[in-house]
Amino acid sequence: MEFRSLLRKIKHPKLWKLSFEKWGLMHLSDKECIELCFEYKFAYKPDIEHPTTFNEKIQWMKLYYRKPELPLLVDKAEAKAKVAEIIGEEYIIPTIGVYKSFDEIDFDKLPKQFVIKCTHDCASVIICRDKSTFDIENARRKINKALRVKYYGKKTREWVYSQIEPRIIVEKFMKNDATDDIVDYKFFCFNGEPRLMYISKGLENHATAVIGFADMDYKLLDIERTDYKKMDNLPPKPESFEEMKQLAKKLSAGLPQVRVDLYEINGRPYFGELTFYTCSGMVDWKKREYDERLGAMISLPEKITSRE
């Protein structure tokens, strides 16, 4: 209790983060850790045992929905085979190689263009458009730093990542013929039904990135986040939108909630990833009503817990 009380008194974000990461993991259970971090961010304690909002229910999922197959579905290398079984190999971006360390990568054998990222995170993506000018040492530093990050061990306590071996995956570079811009289509699915989505552009630069929420008729919704600029208008509806919805439905079947991320490249949909803890359940909604609206869409399943 003393440690939690001390952390609650620290108001400066950097000092709080340093104090937490230096001492917090030795003192806090998963639930205590989640509650404290949530309270620090939102200034109120989450009701995890009787959650109502989207953010609260994601915290519940971290603690009480620990199906053994979930980690396989979020590993960016291993998930491809399982997803291909469900929707077909034609929707999978080809893998060039999977490596345990950066030094295993033979850049001489890689094509002129490729994408490199870690299998266990969401922030390590590096796009190589021309290998002759690619900064290998900068990529090495970024990837090696990302490999050291343990999502479960951090304050967010995202259980599914505790079961994943951090590795590196190199994929085929994909692009639209008409433009280099690739749009992300993120479908929020509840009990096997896609209910809404958000579209993101320019996420590689947070300062200029924009997102817009849409319903399943591709109409702009009045939902906003404070951490990204809102799209004034949605981009043109993707040619494969109806097919995307069917893919999202298949991939979310049997799951109480999951976000299915897809791309459209030259009119064809491709699988991106599955996300069970959007923003670790700490989404910066502009209004609490958005948190409540999405929370009402989640019907929590029976508890499935583990010792890990």
Secondary structure, 3 states (H helix, E strand, C coil): CHHHHHHHHCCCHHHHHHHHHHHHHHHCCHHHHHHHHHHHHHCCCCCCCCCCCHHHHHHHHHHHECCCCHHHHHCCCCHHHHHHHHHCHHHCCCEEEEECCHHHCCHHHCCCCEEEEECCCCCCCEEECCHHHCCHHHHHHHHHHHHHCCCCCCCCCCHHHHHCCCCEEEEECCCCCCCCCCCEEEEEEECCEEEEEEEEECCCCCCCCEEEEEECCCCECCCCECCCEECCCCCCCCCCHHHHHHHHHHHHCCCCEEEEEEEEECCEEEEEEEECCHHHHCCCECCHHHHHHHHCCCCCCCCECCCC
